[in-house]
Amino acid sequence: MTDLVITGLHHDTERKRSVVYVRWADDPEKHLGLVVPFGCSLDEVKDEAARAVKTLATELTSATVVSP
């Protein structure tokens, strides 16, 4: 099991979106930013981050890597 540590939450008021930033607990070189509902509060960020990670994981199961 991998633990992800929440390192930041950014609200972009111009674009009306919020992004949560996480890093791997066992490998700080790995980090990820995921869109969460705009205006997400600190009380909600853990659940929203978990939801965003699960959504991404599902999407990646059918992803293919292509050359530029």
C-alpha positions in Angstrom: 0.0 0.0 0.0 1.2 3.5 -0.9 0.7 6.5 1.3 0.3 9.9 -0.3 0.9 13.0 1.8 -1.1 16.1 1.0 1.4 18.9 0.5 -0.8 21.7 -0.8 -4.2 23.0 -1.9 -4.4 25.8 -4.5 -7.5 27.7 -5.5 -7.4 29.3 -9.0 -10.1 31.9 -8.7 -9.7 33.1 -12.3 -10.2 29.6 -13.8 -12.6 28.5 -11.0 -10.7 25.3 -10.1 -8.8 23.9 -7.2 -5.8 21.5 -7.3 -4.6 19.3 -4.4 -0.9 18.4 -4.4 0.4 15.1 -3.0 3.7 13.3 -2.7 4.6 9.7 -2.1 5.5 9.2 1.6 8.3 6.8 0.7 9.6 8.6 -2.3 9.5 12.5 -2.1 10.7 12.7 -5.7 7.3 11.5 -6.8 4.5 14.1 -6.7 1.2 14.7 -8.3 -1.4 17.5 -8.7 -5.0 16.6 -9.1 -8.1 18.7 -9.8 -10.7 18.7 -6.9 -14.0 20.6 -6.6 -13.5 24.4 -6.7 -13.3 25.9 -3.3 -12.6 22.6 -1.6 -12.0 23.3 2.2 -9.2 21.9 4.3 -11.8 19.7 6.1 -12.8 18.2 2.7 -9.4 17.9 1.1 -8.5 14.4 2.3 -11.7 12.9 1.0 -11.6 14.8 -2.3 -7.9 13.9 -2.8 -8.7 10.2 -2.2 -11.6 10.4 -4.7 -9.4 12.1 -7.3 -6.6 9.5 -6.9 -9.2 6.6 -7.4 -10.6 8.3 -10.5 -7.1 8.7 -11.9 -6.2 5.1 -11.1 -9.3 3.8 -12.9 -8.5 5.9 -15.9 -4.9 4.7 -16.0 -6.0 1.0 -16.2 -6.9 1.6 -19.9 -4.4 4.3 -20.7 -1.8 3.8 -23.5 1.5 5.6 -23.8 2.2 7.2 -27.2 5.2 8.9 -28.7 5.0 12.6 -29.3 
